[in-house]
Amino acid sequence: MSNGKMSTSRVTEVGGWLAIAFGAVHTVVAPLGHGSALSDAAEEGWWNTFTLDDSTTLAEALRSEAFWMTIGSFGIPMFALGSFILWSARQSHRVPAWLGWILVVWSVILTTALPASPGWVVIVIGVLLILGDRAGTRDRVQGEARRAT
């Protein structure tokens, strides 16, 4: 394994670990501030307790916020994505730059709309995936050129 490929894998792995951490923190920390709304929902019967309808009371608004900050958030999908990225990098599979670009575009929209959000971490994750793929592509091209000569 060449040093370039190792560094490529490392860059991608760091992106994966950041996505795992982002997802885990969001999934574990967010419920701490919404425990009462979640426990009220559980007491009333979990099935269909949350709604997409406009909130008409403060309790409904708090319950809606609790849903979107916890189980309806991007915490678990980010954890899953980070786990897949890390697994892929460790298996020497290419993680395509387009995935990083999607994360960058989404997080730029997110952070410009709400700068005081952890969306800045998602920008870093996306950039790491882009850099990892670009370096990997460069390493693959150079390796093919060496084998051809």
C-alpha positions in Angstrom: 0.0 0.0 0.0 1.5 3.3 -1.0 1.8 6.3 1.3 -0.6 8.2 -0.9 -3.2 5.5 -0.7 -2.8 5.3 3.1 -3.2 9.0 3.5 -6.3 8.9 1.2 -7.8 6.2 3.4 -7.0 8.2 6.5 -8.6 11.4 5.2 -11.7 9.4 4.4 -11.7 7.6 7.7 -11.5 10.9 9.6 -14.6 12.1 7.6 -16.3 8.8 8.6 -15.4 9.2 12.3 -16.6 12.8 12.3 -20.0 11.7 10.8 -20.3 9.0 13.4 -19.5 11.5 16.2 -21.9 14.0 14.8 -24.7 11.4 14.6 -23.9 10.0 18.0 -23.8 13.3 19.8 -27.0 14.5 18.1 -28.8 11.3 19.0 -27.6 11.2 22.6 -27.4 14.9 23.6 -30.5 16.3 21.8 -33.0 14.2 23.9 -31.6 15.6 27.1 -33.3 18.9 26.5 -36.5 17.3 25.3 -37.1 14.6 27.9 -40.4 16.0 29.2 -42.0 16.3 25.7 -40.8 12.8 24.8 -42.1 11.3 28.1 -45.4 13.0 27.6 -45.7 11.5 24.1 -44.9 8.1 25.5 -47.5 8.4 28.3 -50.2 9.4 25.8 -49.4 6.4 23.7 -46.6 6.4 21.2 -48.5 5.6 18.1 -49.3 8.7 16.0 -48.4 11.0 18.9 -46.4 13.4 16.6 -48.0 15.3 13.8 -47.0 17.3 10.8 -50.0 19.6 11.3 -49.4 23.2 12.4 -49.0 23.5 16.1 -51.9 25.3 17.9 -50.6 25.1 21.4 -47.2 25.5 23.1 -47.3 21.8 24.1 -47.8 20.7 20.5 -44.9 23.0 19.3 -42.6 21.6 22.0 -43.5 18.1 21.0 -42.9 18.8 17.4 -39.5 20.4 18.2 -38.7 17.3 20.3 -39.5 15.0 17.5 -37.4 16.9 14.9 -34.4 17.3 17.3 -34.4 13.6 18.3 -35.8 10.7 16.5 -36.8 12.7 13.4 -33.3 14.4 13.2 -30.4 13.5 10.9 -28.5 12.1 13.9 -29.1 8.4 13.2 -28.7 8.7 9.4 -25.4 10.6 9.9 -24.3 7.8 12.3 -25.2 5.2 9.7 -23.5 7.2 6.9 -20.3 7.6 8.9 -20.2 3.9 9.8 -20.5 3.1 6.1 -17.8 5.6 5.1 -15.5 4.2 7.8 -16.2 0.6 6.7 -15.6 1.5 3.1 -12.3 3.2 3.7 -11.1 0.3 5.8 -12.1 -2.2 3.0 -10.1 0.0 0.6 -13.3 0.9 -1.3 -13.6 4.2 -2.9 -15.9 6.7 -1.3 -17.0 9.0 -4.2 -16.4 12.7 -4.1 -20.1 13.3 -5.2 -21.1 12.1 -1.8 -18.9 14.8 -0.2 -20.3 17.4 -2.6 -23.9 16.5 -1.6 -22.9 17.0 2.1 -21.1 20.3 1.4 -24.0 21.8 -0.6 -26.6 20.7 2.0 -24.6 21.9 4.9 -23.8 25.3 3.3 -27.6 25.8 2.9 -28.1 24.6 6.5 -25.4 26.8 8.0 -26.3 29.9 6.1 -29.9 29.6 7.3 -28.8 28.8 10.8 -25.1 29.6 11.4 -25.4 28.7 15.1 -25.8 25.0 14.2 -23.4 22.1 14.2 -23.8 22.0 10.4 -20.3 23.4 10.1 -19.1 19.9 11.0 -20.9 18.5 8.0 -19.1 20.8 5.7 -15.8 19.5 7.1 -17.0 15.9 6.6 -17.9 16.6 3.0 -14.6 18.3 2.2 -12.7 15.4 3.7 -14.6 13.0 1.5 -13.9 15.1 -1.6 -10.2 15.4 -0.7 -10.0 11.7 0.0 -11.4 10.8 -3.4 -9.3 13.3 -5.3 -6.1 12.0 -3.7 -7.2 8.4 -4.3 -8.0 9.2 -8.0 -4.6 10.8 -8.4 -2.9 7.8 -6.7 -4.8 5.3 -9.0 -3.8 7.3 -12.1 -0.2 7.4 -11.1 -0.2 3.7 -10.3 -1.7 2.8 -13.7 0.9 5.0 -15.4 3.7 3.3 -13.5 2.4 -0.2 -14.4 2.0 0.9 -18.1 5.7 1.8 -18.3 
